[in-house]
Amino acid sequence: MYIATGMIFLAALTAPFHVEAAEQDTIHVVCTNTTLADFIAHLLNGTDSTVDHIMPAGVCPAHFDTRPSDVQRIASADIIIALGWEPWLQDIIEASGATVTRINCAGLGEWNLPSGARTYVKALRDNLTVALPAHQQLIRGNAARYLERINHTAEDAQKMIQSQGYTGKKVVCMQWQQAFVSWLGLNVTATYAPPERLSTQDMLNITAAASKSDICAVIDNLQSGTDFGASVAADAQISHVVLTNFPGAAPAAGTYLEMLTYNTEQLVTGISSHQHKQGEINDLEGDISALKLQRDVTLTLTIISAGAALMLLILYRRK
């Protein structure tokens, strides 16, 4: 995930009466992605509001191509919530001719880390209470409850890895999932950039890193493409695990909290599958060793028996 550096700021691109009017009617909030939309939906729960998002969950923000319907979304918005580094946003705002309140979240870290999510929620809480002062108390109460849920979900995710005994398991990881995977307790031994940025030497280095005997999985990021990771995992005969950093990209990951649980479960399943295969391979190797031993013993006994028979035959003929 690309993370821009900068300050959080609330840039009002309209006169104050616009927000005041929005507070009297339905507040229409448009977010650039599903993560922000989910955060905002929790913060505005209980208000007369609608929350929409522009970018589909399975698409990388930097590669997203806007549509005419996105201009309409912006034109109908009272508030726009953005990461602050979407290269396409300003163009559709200008195309819409809209004057709206815009909240940019830049420099807040990685939202797929629970600590990062808490930072986003607090920043959005503070900005929304300024933009919508009539709902201050409700927004702050919603934020407190949601932050607590993030904490509980984060604890459960780490416990899931620990209870399986997977802490410290070695993996190769796409760089945008490295922080989350390391936070869970796995040992990321090598990372790689989005496939379009990789040189031939980069690819060879990652293939070599994944081929080491103690690596159990290659972990990919859905939005950045998964073909390269799948190929590396297949060559190394280890698990290929695909995580998402936007909710809504998988049926079981419709919300941010569900996404945390889903990603953790994907890791558990992938590592478990690798260990099961390794167990089958070890059992097969054990069976082969046992068969070889049985063959060698049988061959030895056959030779001994043949030798004894030959000696008896020689002794018999001497008589």
ChimeraX attribute file (.defattr): number of C-alpha atoms within 10 A of each C-alpha:
attribute: neighborCount
match mode: 1-to-1
recipient: residues
	/A:1	20
	/A:2	13
	/A:3	15
	/A:4	15
	/A:5	13
	/A:6	13
	/A:7	12
	/A:8	18
	/A:9	14
	/A:10	18
	/A:11	13
	/A:12	16
	/A:13	13
	/A:14	14
	/A:15	11
	/A:16	11
	/A:17	9
	/A:18	15
	/A:19	20
	/A:20	14
	/A:21	12
	/A:22	18
	/A:23	20
	/A:24	10
	/A:25	11
	/A:26	13
	/A:27	20
	/A:28	19
	/A:29	25
	/A:30	26
	/A:31	26
	/A:32	22
	/A:33	22
	/A:34	25
	/A:35	25
	/A:36	26
	/A:37	24
	/A:38	21
	/A:39	22
	/A:40	24
	/A:41	18
	/A:42	15
	/A:43	24
	/A:44	23
	/A:45	14
	/A:46	12
	/A:47	14
	/A:48	13
	/A:49	15
	/A:50	16
	/A:51	20
	/A:52	21
	/A:53	22
	/A:54	20
	/A:55	18
	/A:56	16
	/A:57	21
	/A:58	19
	/A:59	17
	/A:60	20
	/A:61	21
	/A:62	13
	/A:63	12
	/A:64	14
	/A:65	10
	/A:66	14
	/A:67	11
	/A:68	10
	/A:69	10
	/A:70	19
	/A:71	20
	/A:72	15
	/A:73	20
	/A:74	29
	/A:75	19
	/A:76	15
	/A:77	22
	/A:78	22
	/A:79	24
	/A:80	22
	/A:81	21
	/A:82	20
	/A:83	23
	/A:84	22
	/A:85	19
	/A:86	15
	/A:87	11
	/A:88	14
	/A:89	20
	/A:90	12
	/A:91	11
	/A:92	19
	/A:93	19
	/A:94	13
	/A:95	15
	/A:96	17
	/A:97	11
	/A:98	18
	/A:99	19
	/A:100	22
	/A:101	22
	/A:102	24
	/A:103	23
	/A:104	21
	/A:105	24
	/A:106	18
	/A:107	16
	/A:108	20
	/A:109	18
	/A:110	20
	/A:111	21
	/A:112	24
	/A:113	20
	/A:114	21
	/A:115	16
	/A:116	13
	/A:117	22
	/A:118	20
	/A:119	17
	/A:120	24
	/A:121	21
	/A:122	16
	/A:123	17
	/A:124	24
	/A:125	23
	/A:126	16
	/A:127	20
	/A:128	21
	/A:129	16
	/A:130	13
	/A:131	23
	/A:132	15
	/A:133	14
	/A:134	13
	/A:135	16
	/A:136	17
	/A:137	11
	/A:138	15
	/A:139	24
	/A:140	18
	/A:141	12
	/A:142	18
	/A:143	24
	/A:144	14
	/A:145	12
	/A:146	18
	/A:147	18
	/A:148	12
	/A:149	13
	/A:150	18
	/A:151	14
	/A:152	12
	/A:153	17
	/A:154	21
	/A:155	13
	/A:156	15
	/A:157	18
	/A:158	16
	/A:159	15
	/A:160	18
	/A:161	20
	/A:162	15
	/A:163	9
	/A:164	11
	/A:165	11
	/A:166	18
	/A:167	17
	/A:168	14
	/A:169	17
	/A:170	22
	/A:171	25
	/A:172	27
	/A:173	28
	/A:174	26
	/A:175	19
	/A:176	24
	/A:177	22
	/A:178	23
	/A:179	14
	/A:180	20
	/A:181	23
	/A:182	16
	/A:183	14
	/A:184	23
	/A:185	17
	/A:186	19
	/A:187	19
	/A:188	22
	/A:189	14
	/A:190	17
	/A:191	19
	/A:192	19
	/A:193	16
	/A:194	17
	/A:195	16
	/A:196	9
	/A:197	9
	/A:198	14
	/A:199	11
	/A:200	8
	/A:201	9
	/A:202	14
	/A:203	17
	/A:204	13
	/A:205	15
	/A:206	19
	/A:207	20
	/A:208	13
	/A:209	19
	/A:210	27
	/A:211	19
	/A:212	11
	/A:213	10
	/A:214	11
	/A:215	23
	/A:216	26
	/A:217	28
	/A:218	32
	/A:219	28
	/A:220	28
	/A:221	23
	/A:222	21
	/A:223	21
	/A:224	22
	/A:225	18
	/A:226	19
	/A:227	12
	/A:228	17
	/A:229	28
	/A:230	19
	/A:231	14
	/A:232	24
	/A:233	23
	/A:234	13
	/A:235	13
	/A:236	20
	/A:237	17
	/A:238	25
	/A:239	26
	/A:240	24
	/A:241	23
	/A:242	22
	/A:243	25
	/A:244	23
	/A:245	27
	/A:246	27
	/A:247	27
	/A:248	20
	/A:249	20
	/A:250	16
	/A:251	11
	/A:252	13
	/A:253	18
	/A:254	18
	/A:255	19
	/A:256	24
	/A:257	21
	/A:258	17
	/A:259	24
	/A:260	25
	/A:261	18
	/A:262	21
	/A:263	22
	/A:264	22
	/A:265	16
	/A:266	16
	/A:267	24
	/A:268	18
	/A:269	14
	/A:270	21
	/A:271	25
	/A:272	16
	/A:273	17
	/A:274	19
	/A:275	15
	/A:276	12
	/A:277	15
	/A:278	15
	/A:279	12
	/A:280	12
	/A:281	12
	/A:282	12
	/A:283	12
	/A:284	12
	/A:285	12
	/A:286	12
	/A:287	12
	/A:288	12
	/A:289	12
	/A:290	12
	/A:291	12
	/A:292	12
	/A:293	12
	/A:294	12
	/A:295	12
	/A:296	12
	/A:297	12
	/A:298	12
	/A:299	12
	/A:300	12
	/A:301	12
	/A:302	12
	/A:303	12
	/A:304	12
	/A:305	12
	/A:306	12
	/A:307	12
	/A:308	12
	/A:309	12
	/A:310	12
	/A:311	12
	/A:312	12
	/A:313	11
	/A:314	11
	/A:315	10
	/A:316	9
	/A:317	8
	/A:318	7
	/A:319	5
